[in-house]
Amino acid sequence: MKMKDNESVKDYSSKLMDVVNQMRLLGEAFTDQKVVEKIMVSVSQKLEAKISAIEESYDLQSLTIAELTNKLHAQEQRVLMRGDEATEGAFQANHKGKSSRNLQGKKFFKNNKGKVEGSSRK
């Protein structure tokens, strides 16, 4: 079971814990450390840097499933927030580089889907 690129940490950990709990009900000895290891090797590539930092900074034998998922969820939220800021910054940087002649007569606005569009003034 691997985390999909478009799947959230919360959704993935929930599905994984459902499977782990079912296995435990069937008598399988599945320790929390084994679940922590499974999460760390199967999360999305976008969280790889955070996984490396956790491996270096924490005692994996005492790291709980909840602590790991909370740390990954927080990182995921940071990445999402930075993604929005980077998109806005790229838009601004792109327009700053254009000559004023190219932007004269243009009025920029967000359409009803949140996309920025330009129109010529007449």
Residue frames as qw, qx, qy, qz and C-alpha x, y, z in Angstrom:
[[0.000, 0.891, 0.454, 0.000, 0.00, 0.00, 0.00],
 [0.438, -0.007, 0.045, 0.898, 1.53, 3.29, -1.14],
 [0.084, 0.711, 0.319, -0.621, 0.35, 6.86, -0.79],
 [0.504, 0.614, 0.451, 0.406, -0.83, 8.36, -4.08],
 [0.349, 0.128, 0.017, 0.928, 0.52, 11.76, -5.15],
 [0.245, -0.444, -0.232, -0.830, -2.91, 13.38, -4.93],
 [0.663, -0.500, -0.556, -0.034, -3.79, 11.71, -1.61],
 [0.213, -0.798, 0.269, -0.495, -3.57, 13.60, 1.67],
 [0.188, 0.314, -0.831, 0.419, -1.58, 12.35, 4.65],
 [0.496, -0.074, 0.504, -0.703, -4.79, 12.21, 6.66],
 [0.849, 0.223, -0.103, -0.468, -6.58, 10.04, 4.09],
 [0.632, 0.394, -0.665, 0.056, -3.61, 7.73, 3.60],
 [0.023, 0.282, -0.799, 0.531, -2.95, 7.22, 7.30],
 [0.655, -0.006, 0.340, -0.675, -6.64, 6.57, 7.89],
 [0.865, 0.273, -0.293, -0.302, -6.75, 3.87, 5.20],
 [0.465, 0.395, -0.747, 0.265, -3.51, 2.33, 6.47],
 [0.229, -0.232, 0.695, -0.641, -4.77, 2.25, 10.07],
 [0.818, 0.074, 0.069, -0.566, -7.99, 0.55, 8.92],
 [0.801, 0.318, -0.505, -0.042, -5.89, -2.22, 7.37],
 [0.218, 0.374, -0.747, 0.504, -3.61, -2.46, 10.42],
 [0.498, -0.169, 0.488, -0.697, -6.59, -2.68, 12.78],
 [0.895, 0.150, -0.137, -0.398, -8.16, -5.42, 10.66],
 [0.651, 0.361, -0.642, 0.182, -4.89, -7.36, 10.74],
 [0.060, -0.331, 0.695, -0.635, -4.65, -6.93, 14.50],
 [0.733, -0.066, 0.235, -0.635, -8.20, -8.23, 14.90],
 [0.909, 0.236, -0.299, -0.170, -7.15, -11.34, 12.97],
 [0.879, -0.441, 0.085, 0.159, -4.33, -11.93, 15.45],
 [0.686, 0.495, -0.097, 0.525, -1.41, -10.41, 13.55],
 [0.535, -0.641, -0.130, 0.535, 1.25, -8.86, 15.80],
 [0.409, 0.655, 0.197, 0.603, 1.68, -5.42, 14.26],
 [0.452, -0.495, -0.298, 0.679, 3.65, -2.97, 16.42],
 [0.122, 0.947, 0.166, -0.245, 3.32, 0.80, 16.23],
 [0.275, -0.651, 0.487, 0.513, 6.99, 1.01, 15.21],
 [0.432, 0.133, 0.791, 0.412, 6.27, -1.25, 12.25],
 [0.258, 0.817, 0.514, 0.028, 3.40, 1.04, 11.22],
 [0.120, -0.894, 0.136, 0.409, 5.66, 4.10, 11.60],
 [0.377, -0.342, 0.679, 0.528, 8.24, 2.43, 9.34],
 [0.398, 0.456, 0.752, 0.263, 5.56, 1.53, 6.79],
 [0.146, 0.934, 0.281, -0.167, 4.29, 5.12, 6.68],
 [0.232, -0.782, 0.330, 0.475, 7.81, 6.49, 6.29],
 [0.337, -0.198, 0.758, 0.522, 8.64, 4.30, 3.29],
 [0.260, 0.448, 0.809, 0.279, 5.29, 4.63, 1.55],
 [0.103, 0.798, 0.297, -0.514, 4.39, 8.33, 1.68],
 [0.558, 0.803, 0.179, 0.105, 4.39, 10.54, -1.38],
 [0.693, 0.218, -0.011, 0.687, 7.67, 11.81, -2.84],
 [0.011, 0.783, 0.063, 0.619, 6.66, 15.39, -1.96],
 [0.620, -0.748, 0.091, -0.220, 7.25, 14.54, 1.73],
 [0.892, 0.148, -0.263, 0.336, 10.64, 12.89, 1.26],
 [0.265, 0.548, -0.355, 0.709, 12.60, 15.82, 2.72],
 [0.549, -0.547, 0.216, -0.594, 10.45, 15.80, 5.86],
 [0.981, -0.144, -0.120, -0.041, 10.91, 12.04, 6.24],
 [0.694, 0.340, -0.340, 0.535, 14.68, 12.50, 6.07],
 [0.072, -0.583, 0.322, -0.742, 14.54, 15.25, 8.70],
 [0.796, -0.422, 0.080, -0.426, 12.42, 13.05, 11.00],
 [0.952, 0.049, -0.241, 0.185, 14.85, 10.12, 10.59],
 [0.488, 0.419, -0.357, 0.677, 17.74, 12.39, 11.59],
 [0.154, -0.500, 0.256, -0.813, 15.99, 14.20, 14.44],
 [0.728, -0.336, 0.173, -0.572, 13.81, 11.68, 16.24],
 [0.228, -0.235, 0.938, -0.118, 14.21, 8.32, 17.94],
 [0.538, 0.035, -0.554, -0.635, 12.11, 6.16, 15.64],
 [0.364, -0.140, -0.906, 0.165, 11.63, 3.53, 18.35],
 [0.058, -0.416, -0.630, 0.653, 9.67, 6.03, 20.47],
 [0.221, 0.126, -0.245, -0.936, 7.96, 7.99, 17.68],
 [0.446, 0.331, 0.750, -0.360, 4.22, 7.29, 17.77],
 [0.309, 0.442, 0.713, 0.449, 1.95, 6.93, 14.76],
 [0.009, -0.911, -0.407, 0.066, 0.02, 10.04, 15.81],
 [0.310, -0.752, 0.188, 0.551, 3.20, 12.12, 16.16],
 [0.390, -0.091, 0.655, 0.641, 4.44, 11.04, 12.73],
 [0.209, 0.611, 0.681, 0.346, 1.15, 11.67, 10.97],
 [0.117, -0.925, -0.253, 0.259, 0.79, 15.08, 12.68],
 [0.345, -0.584, 0.364, 0.639, 4.30, 16.10, 11.54],
 [0.320, 0.129, 0.730, 0.590, 3.63, 14.95, 7.99],
 [0.097, 0.781, 0.609, 0.100, 0.23, 16.64, 7.91],
 [0.193, -0.868, -0.046, 0.455, 1.77, 19.92, 9.12],
 [0.331, -0.348, 0.550, 0.683, 4.43, 19.71, 6.40],
 [0.265, 0.433, 0.764, 0.398, 1.78, 18.95, 3.78],
 [0.002, 0.900, 0.416, -0.128, -0.15, 22.06, 4.84],
 [0.276, -0.718, 0.223, 0.599, 3.02, 24.19, 4.66],
 [0.339, -0.036, 0.700, 0.627, 3.73, 22.91, 1.15],
 [0.172, 0.668, 0.688, 0.226, 0.18, 23.71, 0.07],
 [0.115, -0.918, -0.199, 0.322, 0.36, 27.21, 1.52],
 [0.313, -0.556, 0.428, 0.640, 3.74, 27.87, -0.11],
 [0.374, 0.263, 0.751, 0.477, 2.41, 26.56, -3.39],
 [0.114, 0.867, 0.484, 0.038, -0.29, 29.23, -3.39],
 [0.225, -0.873, 0.099, 0.422, 2.23, 31.93, -2.47],
 [0.440, -0.267, 0.608, 0.605, 4.68, 30.75, -5.14],
 [0.338, 0.544, 0.680, 0.357, 1.96, 30.88, -7.78],
 [0.006, -0.959, -0.265, 0.098, 1.04, 34.42, -6.80],
 [0.372, -0.719, 0.313, 0.497, 4.71, 35.44, -6.66],
 [0.478, 0.031, 0.671, 0.566, 5.40, 33.96, -10.08],
 [0.249, 0.772, 0.547, 0.206, 2.45, 35.85, -11.53],
 [0.142, -0.962, -0.032, 0.231, 3.70, 39.13, -10.08],
 [0.463, -0.507, 0.489, 0.538, 7.29, 38.52, -11.16],
 [0.490, 0.335, 0.674, 0.438, 6.15, 37.63, -14.67],
 [0.171, 0.884, 0.398, 0.176, 4.29, 40.91, -15.05],
 [0.321, -0.863, 0.126, 0.370, 7.02, 43.05, -13.49],
 [0.539, -0.247, 0.560, 0.578, 9.42, 41.85, -16.17],
 [0.421, 0.612, 0.574, 0.344, 7.17, 42.99, -19.03],
 [0.209, 0.079, 0.069, 0.972, 7.61, 46.44, -20.49],
 [0.218, 0.428, 0.463, -0.745, 4.99, 49.02, -19.66],
 [0.351, 0.282, -0.448, -0.773, 4.13, 49.22, -23.38],
 [0.319, -0.063, -0.919, -0.224, 2.92, 45.59, -23.29],
 [0.151, -0.407, -0.811, 0.392, 0.70, 46.19, -20.25],
 [0.155, 0.186, 0.053, -0.969, -0.77, 49.55, -21.28],
 [0.564, 0.028, -0.307, -0.766, -4.47, 49.38, -21.76],
 [0.551, -0.100, -0.827, -0.047, -4.78, 46.05, -19.95],
 [0.523, -0.449, 0.301, -0.659, -7.03, 45.55, -16.97],
 [0.377, 0.116, -0.914, 0.091, -6.46, 42.38, -14.94],
 [0.628, -0.282, 0.242, -0.684, -9.16, 40.67, -12.93],
 [0.189, -0.092, 0.971, -0.110, -10.11, 37.27, -11.53],
 [0.504, -0.119, -0.556, -0.650, -12.88, 35.45, -13.33],
 [0.753, -0.368, 0.088, -0.538, -15.55, 33.45, -11.49],
 [0.964, -0.021, -0.245, 0.098, -13.18, 30.41, -11.41],
 [0.604, -0.735, 0.141, 0.274, -10.41, 32.37, -9.70],
 [0.723, 0.149, 0.288, 0.610, -8.19, 32.63, -12.79],
 [0.100, -0.687, 0.041, 0.718, -6.56, 35.93, -13.64],
 [0.548, 0.541, 0.522, 0.367, -7.50, 37.32, -17.03],
 [0.180, -0.407, 0.088, 0.891, -6.62, 40.49, -18.90],
 [0.393, 0.714, 0.563, 0.134, -8.75, 42.60, -21.16],
 [0.344, 0.166, 0.166, 0.909, -7.98, 45.63, -23.28],
 [0.080, 0.636, 0.399, -0.655, -9.54, 48.95, -22.41],
 [0.333, 0.447, 0.577, 0.597, -11.38, 50.57, -25.26]]
